[in-house]
């Protein structure tokens, strides 16, 4: 059973959430024919590993899109918790033949959702998931719609920020703090590198003794412990002359209080993805992806 969240602006309501199973295929067909899914700026959202990540992205998309009194963009969401279970059972992104087979199962799952959203009337696709974007190229294969990549959205924003390197003659350094799975996926490293940035990752000691314990502390509801460890992890990268730190993990968001000065040196990739999605929606741009 997949979850589909359809937002409508026709009646003035903010959103309407419906659970749809195979027994409700007629309802899906009816929804696909209404005016919302026929709008040229309808966004299709493929839920990834974390349902929470999808919901957080939706909150950002709606808030950023409507904060100036404008109506939020129409969207349709397809989310499947089976993806999360598959990755948890696997433990990480594997390169072995067995891991490749499991990856292919997840890729096919996500590709089916992409096709479903295309058939539902989406004109642009996004995937608010740090890990799933590792397979963006395979999932988007054969797709005729714009399909935004979260890492590319971040890289484009940083490119237009005109950052200056701390060391003369070197490239701008961008730090990435994320789980081992996201770092192994390499999505951010590739997209940032394509824009000429030097990517700085936490070393093994930082991962084992600072970042992973910070997430463990958060899971144990030791918020103060998680905050202290995350501050250290950020400082370690700043000492290595990075201009900005990407917090590419759901677990790392909202650990630090909003008034913490270190947050001025950090960015949330979901913000960049939401802004890029709105930019596309407002321009009415169609065709191939970013």
N, C-alpha and C positions, 0 to 999 in steps of 0.2 A: 504494500500500500504506500503510495507516494502522497506527499502533501503539496497542495497547490494553493498559493495565496494570491488572490486576485484583488487588486486595488482598483476602485472606480472613483471617478470624479464627476460622474453623470448626475448622481443624486445628492451630492454634497457630503456624502459620508467619506471618512478618511480611508476606511478599508473594510473588506469583507473577506473573512477567512472561511474556507470550505474544505472539508476532508472528502476526497474523492477516491473511490475504489473502482474496480472493473465493472461493478454493478451499476455505476453511475455514468457510463460512457455516453449516454444520451445527453446528460447534463453538460459534459465536457464539450460535446459537439455544439450544443446550443450556445455555450459561452464563447466558443471560437468564432461564432458568427456575429457576436454583438459589436457595437460600435467601438468599445474600448480596445478590443484586440485588433481592430482594423485601423487604429490610429498609427500614423507614420512614425511616431516617437515612442512606441511601446517597447519596453525593455524586458528581455527574457533573462531570468536569473537562475543559474544552475547551482543548486546547493551542493556544497562539498563535504569535506570530512566532518566539519563541526556545524551542527544546526545553530548553535549560539552565534557562530561567526556570520552565518547568513542573516540572522535576525539583527545583529549589530549593524551589518551593512545596510539593511532595509531602513533601520532607524536613521542612519546617516543620510541615506538617499532621500528619505521623506523630509527630514529636518532641513537639510541644505537646500532642497528643491522648493521648499515652501516658506522659508524664513523671511522672504521679502513680500509675503502676501500672495505669492503666486501658487497656482495649483501644482501639486506634485505630479511627476511624470507617471503615466500608466505603466504597470508592470505585471508580469506573471512569473511565479516562482515554482520550481520543481525541486523538491528535496527528498533525499532517500537516506535514512539512517543506516541502511545496509552497507553503505560505503565506509562509514565510520567503523562499523564492526569488522569489515574486511581488513582495514588498515591496522586496527588494534590487534587482531589475531596474528597479523604478519609481523607487527612490531616496528617495521621501518621499510623504507624504499629499498628493495633489494636488486642487485644486479645479476644474481645467479639465474639459471634457467628456470628454477621453480619460482623465484621472485618475479621473473619476467612474465611467467604465465599468470601469476596473481595480478600483476600490474595490468595485463591485458584484459582481465575480467573487469577491473575497475574502469579502465578506459572505455570498454564497450558499454558499461553501465552509464557512464557520463555522456558518451556519444548518443545513446538512445534518448537521453534527456534533452540533449541539444536539438535533436530532430523533433522531439515532441514540442519544444518551445518554438521552433521554426514553424511547425504546422499550426501552432496556436495563435500565430499572428505577430510574434516578436519581430522587431526590425533591427535589434541590436542585442548582443549577448554578453553577459559578464559572468564571472565565476569567482565569487568572493571567498576564496580558500587559498591559503598559502601553499599547501601541498599539492592540490589538484592542478595548479597551474604548471607543475612540472611536466604534465602531459598535454599542455595546451595545444601544441602543434598537432598531435595525433587526434585530439578530440575535435579540433576545428577543421580537420581534413575533409574537404568537400563542402564546407560551409560557405554559402554565398553572402552571409550577413557580416557586418562589422562584429568582431569578437575581441573585446578588450582584454589585454593581459595585465594583471595587477602589477607585475614587475616593470613592465614597459610604461605604465601610467606613472609610477613613482619616478622612473628614470627621466621621463619627459618633463615632469614638474621640476625636478632638481636641475635639469639642463637649463630651463628658462629662469631659474632662480639666480643664475649668474654668480655662483659661489666662487670664491677665490681660494686657491690652495694656501695652506699655512706655510709651506716650504716653497720658496721660489724655485721655479724650474720643474716642479713636480705636478702631477695631476691632482685634482680634487679628490680627497679620500672620503669614502662613505662607509660607515660601519654598519654591520648587520648583526642584530641579536635575534636569534630564533632557536627553535628546537633542532635537535640533530637531524630529524627527518626533513625539515625545510632547508637546512643548510646542504644536506646531501642532494636534494632535488636540484639545487643550483639555479633556480629561476631568477632570483634577484641578481646573483653574480653575473649571469649572462647579459641580462638587459642593461644593467648599470655599466658593464664593461663595453657594451656596444655604443654607449654615449660618452665613452672616454673617461669614466670614473675609475679610480683605483678602489677596489672593494677590500675592506679590512674585516676579517672574521675573528671571533674569539678563539684563542688557542685552546688546546686540550685542557690545560690546567684551569682556565677560566670556565670552560664548559662543565668540567667535573666538580670543581670546588666552589663555584659561584653561581652560574646560571641555572644548572639543574637543581641545586639545593634551593635556589630562590623559588622555583616552580613547586618543588616539594613542600616548602614552607607555606606557600599559598594554598596548596591542597589540604594542608593541615590547619588552615585558618590562622596561621601565624603571620598576620599581615605585616607587623613591624619587622619581623625577620626577613620576609620577602622584600620589603622596601629597602632595607639596608643592603641586602645582597645585590639587588638590581642596581642600586646607586653605584656600588663598587664595579659591577660589570660595565656600566656606561662610562664610568671614569677611566677604566682600563683602556677602552677604545679611544676616549678623548685624549689620553696621554700619548696615544699613537698618532696624534695629529689628524684625526678625522674631523670633518666639518660638521657632519650630521650623523645621527644614529637611527637606523630604521628598526623599529620594534616589530619584527615580522612574526608575531606569535600572539594568538588570542590571550594566552595566559599572562603575557607581559603587559597587556593593556589595563589601565585603571589601577595598577598596583600603586603607583606614585600619586600623591594628592595633586590636584590641578595647579596649586600654587608652587609646586616644587620647581625651582629654577632649572633643574636638569631637563625638564620636559621641553624647554625652549631649544634644546639641542637634539630633540627626538621627533620623529614623524611616524604616524600610523598609516600604513599602506592602504587601509580601507578608506581613509579620507581621500587619498589620491584617486582611488578607483571610483568612488562616489562622485567626485568633482568631474572626472573625465566622462563618466556616464551622463551626467547632467549637461555637460558641454555638448556631447553628441546629440542628446535629446532636444536641446534648445536650438541647435543649428539645423535639425531635421536632416542631418547628414546620413546618407545611405551608401551602400556599396561594400567594398572590402574593408577589413579591419584597420586598426591604427598602424 
